[in-house]
Amino acid sequence: MFAGLPELGIANGEDLKETLTNCTEPLKAIDQFQMENGILLPTLQSALPFLDLHGTPRLEFHQSVFDELREKLMEQVAVIAEGKDEDRYGKLEELLEKSFPLVKMPSIQPVVMQVLKHLPKVPEKKLKMVMADKELYKVCAVEVKRQIWQDNQALFGDEVSPLLKQYIVEKEAALFSSDLSILHNFFSPTPKTRRQGEVVLKLTQMIGKNVKLYDMVLQFLRTLFLRTRNVHYCTLRAELLMSLHDLDISEICSVDPCHKFTWCLDACIREKFVDSKRARELQGFLDGVKKGQEQVLGDLSMILCDPFACNTLVLSIIRNVQELLSQDALPRDSPDLLLLLRMLSLGQGAWDMIDSQVFKEPRLDLEVVTRFLPAMMSVVVDDHTFIVEQKLPSEEKSSLTYPTSLPDAFIRYLQDNRVACEMGLYYVLHIAKLRNRNALQRLLPALVETYNDMAFSDIFLHLLTAHLTLLSDEFGSEEFCSVVFDSFLLTSFSSKENVHRHILRMLLHLHHKVLPSYLETLMQTLEPPKQCSEPLKELHSQLTEKLEAHKKSPTPPDEPTSLDLGLHPVTVPTTSSSSAPTTPV
């Protein structure tokens, strides 16, 4: 407990033991020891007997004086460090030399740690001693740990790794949230709110203003993204940079070439839309990547691969297509649309670019613009034509039935092209948001085969299940249930546990709307296999309990949902020059 005192020439317990062992008059020896090692203040000697009369133990008195002096010393250390004295750090280093031998003494340790904390460069020898002692390392300030971490990547990795795991667990838990709402979904929190998350704040604090540590974290994120293909690492890459931006850490923001691009994109994500002005800014950053600095594209692609960025880009594309329809214009004629597609393509190609280390923008398949988007628009025209037909007086109606097939180009590009598939999936969400049952029944079966099974990804299924709550009344129809479940969701649930979980999540909210005879068969189909995860078993148990409770008591009617989804349909006037009626996407 008193290790280090002899080094400073201060007597300790061993010295007292030796004195008492060798003396002839113990009481005199104790008085002498107290005199030599007590507080060296002559006027105090006459006051101490007065404290004795009041029954105040000497230990209690000395302890209170010690505590007071320690607090004063710690305050003075901070004052010296924050002052303007040119030799301030020299003074602190001198104090460190005197106090460090006592670093294991609990009463002195806070002073040593305070000095270490305020030294911008702790002597290497002292850093190694702190790092070698687990107890010391544990209690030292993050300012000291940063100095240790910057030369010990493995140790820093051990500290960061649990945080990164926690971040992924939280993101995946949000996608399987029991809350099923179109207004409160995975993409609802604002960027600023997301940056207040525990992991982002901790990482920001660990990095401080240290560029080397920031670069290490980015390298961890790239490596993990490559290893797992998990796009949430891309989200963290952007959130971390913007968290440092919020704190005005110019030491890092000024050297990260992605800073201004991410800042601009962050504003777009907040608005859930990329307007023309910001589109031009983003294009300027992309076009400004200089020769020899192409590696920046790898980080830019990661930032665009962030699901929140991707969500914003595709919502903006859908809105852009709406405007083109209202103007009778073609996709190829819109520079803003082409830029959005370029950024979406860059984001979708992030993994390939970082894996291959070939830092070159992927070439956008022009047929996505000239074939896929027109095919998607033709589906809109079919839909609008049918709606107009239904409104005509009976004598003017033709025998037009709602189309059941989709254009070959639409289906082919859903299967073969990543960018087209992303747009196709968001178009399905848009149709669901408009509560268009006919169009949804036509589109859902086409999603069984999509590029890289994107239609069965957690992000899309999280959004789709929420959007389907808007058509809750339609689940009373066997035809609609058959399309949603038999023709789409159930085609892969046995091989993809995540699909099984999303179906159960949806039924927890909509079971009372599903046709009872169909629900009975569905529950048998959805019985969890023996080898399955606990969350799946738990969801099935919850649903079973809800169904039992529902049989015993009727469910109150649903309250109408108020919608403000940030994507408003455009009214499309039919003009005489149009070759066919049009409608908002």
Buried (B, 14 or more C-beta within 10 A) or exposed (E): EBEBBEEEEEBBEEBBEEBEEEBEEEEEBBEEBBEEBBEEEEEEEEEBEEBEEEEEEEEEBBEEEEEEEBEEBBEEBEEBBEEEEEEBBEBBBEBBEEBBBBBBBEEBBBBBBBBBBBBEEBBEEBBEBBBEBEEBBEBBEBBBBBBBBBEBBEBBBEBBEEBBEBBBEEBEEBBBBEEBEBEEBBBEBEBEEBBEBEBBEBBBEBBBEBBEBBBBBBEBBBEBBEEEEBBBBBBBBBBBBBBBBEBEBEEBBEEBBBBBBBBBBBBBBEEBBBEEEBBEBBBEBBEEBEEEEBBBBBBBBBBBBBBBBBBBBBBBBBBBBBBBBBBEEBBEEBEBBBBBBBBBBBBBBBBEBBEEEEBEBBEBBEBBBEBBBBBBBBBBBBBBBBBEBEEEEEEEEEEEEBBEEBBEBBBBBBBBBBBBBBBBBBBBBBBBBBEBBBBBBBBBBBBBEBBEBBBBBBBBBBBBBBBBBBBBEBBEBEEBBBBBBBBBBBBBBEEBBBBBBBBBBBBBBBBBBBBEEBBEEBBEEBEBEEEEEEEBEEBBEBBEEBBEEEEEEEEEEEEEEEEEEEBEEBEBEEEEEEEEBBBBB
